[in-house]
Amino acid sequence: MMKMHLLRASALAGAAGLMITGQALAQTTPQTDENAVEALVVTGSRIPRIATEGPAPVTVITSENIKAAGFNSVPDVLRSLSQNGGETQTQQSSSGADWTPGAQQVDLRGLGPNHTLVLVNGRRIADFPLPFNGKSAFTDTSSIPLGMIDRIEVLSGSASAVYGSDAISGVVNFNLKKKADGTIVDVTFGGLEHGGASSQRVNVSSGFSKGDFDLVIGGEFVNQKPLWAYDRDIQDSTKDAPTARARIARRDFLRMDPDAEEYVDPGKATCATLSKLNGGSVEYASRPGWGAYDADLDDYGPGYYCGSYSSIGYGTIISERKSANVVASLNYAKTDDLAFFADISAGYSRTRQFQDVLNWE
């Protein structure tokens, strides 16, 4: 019994010796610069922390990164993020024109724009006046002028414990410039090799500083002309469709028997009267399987109507857009513990687009 106690005491002493030796070695080993981590305080959260901390590190995009990559707008920057892979509506989508014209969203992790929190200088901003898909609120990222951005912080992990359910997918925080480096005017214009859809974009930023007071103001002005389908030979007519069933005229005018669920033949004379519409392209046309039942063929015959093969050319591939967005940021640091601030934004956006048919009855 005595021998067992002696052995146990000896083992504990050995362990203690190892611990002391290890600690001494750790104290005498010099730290190298390779292990040093530069602290970056992130304002995209109410809890300051370094960017490499936690299971979901923060992606930081600076104004220098934006300039080097050649981005033209804030939505362009966000589209370059692999985390922003969810469903969004743009000025090019038909549903985007129906529900949220002129707006562009960010959707981290594909849970919907209403679950991605957008902040400006660490503070919430007003939602877009129309709901996304007619169901949920979201923030329009295209209303922020690119020239006002100092850096963008993207937390692509859940932050709902801090901010609430609208941050389940993550947080995108736009840090605006606190001081202006003179007046900067950035003008971008361009067009397409085969014509159509020319665009002009102007970004202006300036400011004023005096003592503890700083004012930074910036604006973004966009004039995007449309690209029509008739500007491209491959999309100016339904005759260009890949399948025979799709190569039919668009149904501009038709009559239908609701009981028989078949088209009523309007007659060639009726279509000739309407032929001046849609740029003079309306004609007497047919669609397989929408006419009266043919017992001999044991199938439905063609349904006749007044349609146009070329009206699809009046759809927009790139929509027309005119917008102006202005943001002003005021900061007055009275003391180290007392500061006043104000962020003011105003925007105007007009988007026009067409799917195809100009007249339909």
C-alpha positions as CSV (number, residue, x, y, z in Angstrom):
1,M,0.0,0.0,0.0
2,M,2.8,2.4,0.9
3,K,4.6,1.6,-2.3
4,M,1.5,2.6,-4.4
5,H,1.4,6.0,-2.7
6,L,5.1,6.6,-3.4
7,L,4.6,5.7,-7.1
8,R,1.7,8.1,-7.4
9,A,3.6,11.0,-5.8
10,S,6.5,10.4,-8.1
11,A,4.3,10.5,-11.2
12,L,2.7,13.8,-10.1
13,A,6.1,15.3,-9.5
14,G,7.2,14.3,-12.9
15,A,4.1,15.9,-14.5
16,A,4.8,19.1,-12.6
17,G,8.3,19.1,-13.8
18,L,7.2,18.8,-17.3
19,M,4.8,21.6,-17.0
20,I,7.4,23.9,-15.4
21,T,9.9,23.0,-18.1
22,G,7.4,23.7,-20.9
23,Q,6.5,27.1,-19.4
24,A,10.1,28.1,-19.2
25,L,10.7,27.2,-22.8
26,A,7.6,29.2,-23.9
27,Q,8.9,32.2,-22.1
28,T,12.4,32.1,-23.6
29,T,11.2,31.5,-27.2
30,P,11.0,34.8,-29.1
31,Q,7.9,35.6,-31.1
32,T,8.3,36.2,-34.8
33,D,6.5,38.7,-37.0
34,E,4.9,35.9,-38.9
35,N,2.6,35.1,-36.0
36,A,1.5,38.8,-35.5
37,V,-2.1,39.6,-36.4
38,E,-3.0,43.2,-37.2
39,A,-6.0,44.2,-35.3
40,L,-8.9,45.5,-37.4
41,V,-11.9,46.8,-35.5
42,V,-15.1,46.1,-37.5
43,T,-18.0,48.4,-37.1
44,G,-20.4,46.0,-38.9
45,S,-21.3,44.6,-35.5
46,R,-22.1,46.2,-32.1
47,I,-19.3,44.0,-30.7
48,P,-15.8,45.2,-31.8
49,R,-13.6,42.3,-32.8
50,I,-10.8,41.5,-35.2
51,A,-11.7,40.4,-38.7
52,T,-10.2,36.8,-38.3
53,E,-12.0,36.1,-35.1
54,G,-14.9,33.6,-35.0
55,P,-16.2,30.9,-37.4
56,A,-17.5,33.5,-39.9
57,P,-14.7,36.0,-40.7
58,V,-15.5,39.4,-42.1
59,T,-14.7,40.2,-45.7
60,V,-13.4,43.8,-46.0
61,I,-13.4,45.6,-49.4
62,T,-11.7,48.9,-49.4
63,S,-12.1,51.9,-51.8
64,E,-8.6,51.0,-53.2
65,N,-9.9,47.4,-54.0
66,I,-12.9,48.8,-55.7
67,K,-10.9,51.2,-57.8
68,A,-8.4,48.5,-58.8
69,A,-11.1,46.1,-59.9
70,G,-12.9,48.7,-62.0
71,F,-16.4,48.4,-60.5
72,N,-18.9,51.0,-61.6
73,S,-21.5,50.7,-58.9
74,V,-22.1,49.3,-55.4
75,P,-24.3,46.4,-56.8
76,D,-21.4,45.5,-59.1
77,V,-19.1,45.2,-56.1
78,L,-21.6,43.0,-54.2
79,R,-22.2,40.7,-57.2
80,S,-18.5,39.8,-57.2
81,L,-18.9,38.2,-53.7
82,S,-19.4,34.4,-53.7
83,Q,-21.5,34.8,-50.6
84,N,-24.0,36.9,-52.5
85,G,-25.5,34.0,-54.5
86,G,-29.2,34.2,-53.6
87,E,-32.2,35.3,-55.7
88,T,-32.3,39.0,-56.6
89,Q,-34.2,41.2,-59.0
90,T,-32.5,43.6,-61.3
91,Q,-33.5,46.2,-63.8
92,Q,-33.2,43.5,-66.5
93,S,-35.7,41.0,-65.0
94,S,-39.4,41.3,-65.8
95,S,-40.4,40.5,-62.3
96,G,-38.0,43.2,-61.0
97,A,-39.9,45.8,-63.1
98,D,-43.2,44.6,-61.6
99,W,-42.3,44.6,-58.0
100,T,-39.2,46.7,-57.3
101,P,-38.4,49.0,-60.3
102,G,-35.0,50.6,-60.1
103,A,-33.8,48.7,-57.0
104,Q,-31.0,46.2,-56.6
105,Q,-30.7,43.9,-53.5
106,V,-28.1,41.8,-51.8
107,D,-28.9,38.3,-50.8
108,L,-26.3,36.4,-48.7
109,R,-26.5,32.6,-48.5
110,G,-29.7,32.6,-50.6
111,L,-32.2,33.1,-47.7
112,G,-33.7,36.2,-49.2
113,P,-32.8,39.9,-49.2
114,N,-35.1,40.4,-46.1
115,H,-32.6,38.3,-44.1
116,T,-29.5,40.3,-45.1
117,L,-29.1,43.4,-42.9
118,V,-27.7,46.4,-44.7
119,L,-26.1,49.2,-42.6
120,V,-24.5,52.5,-43.4
121,N,-21.8,53.6,-40.9
122,G,-23.1,50.8,-38.6
123,R,-26.6,52.1,-38.6
124,R,-29.8,50.9,-40.3
125,I,-31.2,52.8,-43.3
126,A,-34.7,53.1,-44.7
127,D,-36.2,50.2,-46.6
128,F,-37.2,50.5,-50.3
129,P,-40.8,51.7,-50.5
130,L,-41.9,48.5,-52.4
131,P,-41.6,45.0,-51.1
132,F,-39.4,42.3,-52.7
133,N,-41.6,39.9,-54.7
134,G,-44.5,41.8,-53.1
135,K,-43.9,40.1,-49.8
136,S,-40.9,41.3,-47.7
137,A,-39.0,44.5,-47.0
138,F,-35.4,45.0,-48.2
139,T,-32.8,47.7,-48.7
140,D,-31.8,49.1,-52.1
141,T,-28.0,49.0,-52.4
142,S,-27.9,51.0,-55.7
143,S,-28.9,54.1,-53.8
144,I,-25.4,54.5,-52.3
145,P,-22.9,56.4,-54.5
146,L,-19.8,54.4,-55.2
147,G,-17.6,57.5,-54.7
148,M,-18.8,57.8,-51.0
149,I,-17.5,54.3,-50.0
150,D,-14.5,54.1,-47.7
151,R,-14.8,50.3,-47.2
152,I,-17.5,47.6,-47.2
153,E,-17.6,45.0,-44.5
154,V,-19.4,41.7,-45.2
155,L,-20.2,39.3,-42.4
156,S,-21.6,36.3,-44.1
157,G,-22.5,34.4,-41.0
158,S,-25.6,34.6,-38.8
159,A,-25.8,37.8,-36.7
160,S,-29.4,37.4,-35.6
161,A,-28.4,37.2,-31.9
162,V,-27.1,40.8,-32.1
163,Y,-29.3,42.4,-34.7
164,G,-32.5,40.2,-35.0
165,S,-34.1,38.1,-37.7
166,D,-33.2,40.4,-40.6
167,A,-29.5,39.4,-40.1
168,I,-29.9,35.6,-40.3
169,S,-27.9,35.5,-43.5
170,G,-25.4,38.1,-42.4
171,V,-24.6,41.8,-42.4
172,V,-23.3,44.2,-45.0
173,N,-22.0,47.5,-43.6
174,F,-21.0,50.4,-45.8
175,N,-18.5,52.8,-44.2
176,L,-18.7,56.2,-45.8
177,K,-15.8,58.5,-46.1
178,K,-15.3,60.7,-43.0
179,K,-13.2,63.3,-44.7
180,A,-13.0,64.3,-48.3
181,D,-9.7,64.3,-50.2
182,G,-10.6,67.2,-52.4
183,T,-13.2,67.0,-55.1
184,I,-13.3,63.8,-57.2
185,V,-15.2,63.4,-60.5
186,D,-15.4,60.0,-62.1
187,V,-17.0,59.7,-65.5
188,T,-17.8,56.4,-67.2
189,F,-19.4,56.1,-70.6
190,G,-19.7,53.3,-73.2
191,G,-21.6,51.4,-75.8
192,L,-21.8,48.1,-77.5
193,E,-19.9,46.9,-80.5
194,H,-23.0,46.2,-82.5
195,G,-25.0,49.2,-81.4
196,G,-27.6,50.1,-78.8
197,A,-27.6,50.4,-75.0
198,S,-25.2,53.3,-74.6
199,S,-24.6,54.5,-71.0
200,Q,-23.2,57.4,-69.1
201,R,-22.4,57.3,-65.4
202,V,-21.0,60.2,-63.3
203,N,-19.7,59.9,-59.7
204,V,-18.9,63.0,-57.8
205,S,-17.6,63.3,-54.2
206,S,-16.5,66.4,-52.3
207,G,-16.5,67.8,-48.8
208,F,-15.6,70.4,-46.2
209,S,-13.6,70.3,-43.0
210,K,-13.1,72.9,-40.3
211,G,-11.8,72.0,-36.8
212,D,-13.9,69.2,-35.4
213,F,-16.6,69.5,-38.1
214,D,-16.5,67.3,-41.3
215,L,-18.9,67.2,-44.2
216,V,-18.7,64.8,-47.1
217,I,-21.2,64.7,-49.9
218,G,-21.4,62.5,-53.0
219,G,-23.7,61.9,-55.9
220,E,-24.1,59.2,-58.6
221,F,-26.0,59.9,-61.8
222,V,-26.8,57.2,-64.4
223,N,-28.3,57.4,-67.9
224,Q,-28.7,53.9,-69.4
225,K,-30.3,53.6,-72.8
226,P,-32.1,50.4,-73.7
227,L,-31.0,47.5,-75.8
228,W,-34.0,46.3,-77.8
229,A,-34.4,42.8,-79.0
230,Y,-34.8,44.0,-82.6
231,D,-31.3,45.4,-82.4
232,R,-30.0,41.8,-82.6
233,D,-31.0,39.6,-85.6
234,I,-31.1,36.4,-83.4
235,Q,-33.9,37.9,-81.2
236,D,-36.0,40.1,-83.5
237,S,-38.5,37.5,-84.4
238,T,-40.1,34.3,-83.0
239,K,-39.1,32.7,-86.3
240,D,-35.6,32.5,-84.7
241,A,-36.9,30.1,-81.9
242,P,-35.0,26.8,-81.6
243,T,-38.1,24.5,-81.9
244,A,-40.9,24.5,-84.5
245,R,-43.6,24.7,-81.8
246,A,-42.1,27.9,-80.5
247,R,-41.8,29.5,-84.0
248,I,-45.3,30.9,-83.9
249,A,-46.6,34.5,-84.0
250,R,-47.3,36.2,-80.7
251,R,-51.0,36.3,-80.0
252,D,-51.8,40.0,-80.3
253,F,-55.5,39.6,-80.9
254,L,-57.5,36.4,-80.4
255,R,-61.0,35.2,-79.6
256,M,-61.5,32.1,-77.5
257,D,-64.5,29.9,-76.7
258,P,-64.2,29.4,-72.9
259,D,-66.5,26.4,-73.0
260,A,-64.7,24.5,-75.7
261,E,-61.3,25.9,-74.7
262,E,-60.4,26.7,-78.3
263,Y,-59.7,29.7,-80.5
264,V,-62.4,31.2,-82.6
265,D,-61.2,32.0,-86.1
266,P,-61.4,35.8,-86.5
267,G,-61.0,35.6,-90.3
268,K,-58.3,37.0,-92.6
269,A,-60.3,40.2,-93.2
270,T,-60.3,41.1,-89.4
271,C,-56.5,40.6,-89.2
272,A,-56.0,42.7,-92.3
273,T,-57.8,45.5,-90.6
274,L,-55.4,45.3,-87.6
275,S,-52.3,44.8,-89.7
276,K,-51.1,48.4,-89.1
277,L,-50.5,47.8,-85.4
278,N,-47.2,46.7,-83.9
279,G,-45.3,48.4,-86.6
280,G,-47.4,46.9,-89.3
281,S,-46.5,43.4,-88.4
282,V,-49.9,42.0,-87.4
283,E,-51.1,39.2,-89.7
284,Y,-53.4,36.1,-89.9
285,A,-51.6,33.4,-87.9
286,S,-52.3,30.0,-86.3
287,R,-51.2,27.9,-83.4
288,P,-51.2,24.1,-83.4
289,G,-53.6,22.2,-81.2
290,W,-55.8,25.2,-80.3
291,G,-58.6,24.8,-82.9
292,A,-61.6,22.6,-83.2
293,Y,-61.3,18.8,-82.7
294,D,-60.8,16.8,-85.9
295,A,-62.3,13.4,-85.5
296,D,-60.4,12.1,-88.6
297,L,-57.1,13.1,-87.2
298,D,-58.1,12.3,-83.6
299,D,-56.5,15.6,-82.6
300,Y,-57.2,19.3,-82.3
301,G,-56.6,21.4,-85.4
302,P,-54.8,24.7,-85.5
303,G,-56.3,27.7,-83.7
304,Y,-56.4,30.9,-85.8
305,Y,-55.8,34.5,-84.5
306,C,-54.2,37.8,-85.4
307,G,-50.5,37.8,-84.3
308,S,-47.1,39.1,-85.0
309,Y,-43.8,37.3,-85.5
310,S,-41.7,40.4,-84.9
311,S,-43.4,42.0,-81.9
312,I,-41.0,40.1,-79.7
313,G,-38.4,42.5,-81.0
314,Y,-40.0,45.2,-78.8
315,G,-38.7,43.5,-75.7
316,T,-35.7,45.1,-73.9
317,I,-32.6,43.0,-73.3
318,I,-31.1,45.9,-71.3
319,S,-33.7,48.2,-69.8
320,E,-33.7,52.0,-69.9
321,R,-32.7,53.6,-66.6
322,K,-32.3,57.1,-65.3
323,S,-31.2,57.6,-61.7
324,A,-29.7,60.2,-59.4
325,N,-28.6,59.4,-55.8
326,V,-27.1,61.9,-53.4
327,V,-25.7,61.1,-49.9
328,A,-24.3,63.5,-47.3
329,S,-22.5,62.6,-44.1
330,L,-21.9,65.1,-41.3
331,N,-19.7,64.5,-38.3
332,Y,-18.9,66.8,-35.4
333,A,-16.6,65.4,-32.7
334,K,-17.0,67.7,-29.7
335,T,-14.8,65.6,-27.4
336,D,-13.4,62.0,-27.4
337,D,-16.6,60.9,-25.7
338,L,-19.2,63.1,-27.4
339,A,-19.9,63.4,-31.1
340,F,-22.8,64.4,-33.3
341,F,-23.5,62.9,-36.7
342,A,-26.1,62.9,-39.5
343,D,-26.4,60.8,-42.6
344,I,-28.8,62.2,-45.3
345,S,-29.7,60.4,-48.5
346,A,-32.0,61.2,-51.4
347,G,-32.6,59.3,-54.7
348,Y,-34.6,59.2,-57.9
349,S,-34.8,56.3,-60.2
350,R,-36.9,55.6,-63.3
351,T,-36.8,52.3,-65.2
352,R,-38.6,51.4,-68.4
353,Q,-38.7,48.0,-70.0
354,F,-41.0,45.9,-72.2
355,Q,-41.4,42.2,-72.5
356,D,-42.5,42.3,-76.2
357,V,-46.0,42.9,-77.5
358,L,-47.0,46.5,-77.8
359,N,-50.7,45.9,-78.2
360,W,-52.7,42.9,-76.8
361,E,-56.4,42.2,-76.4
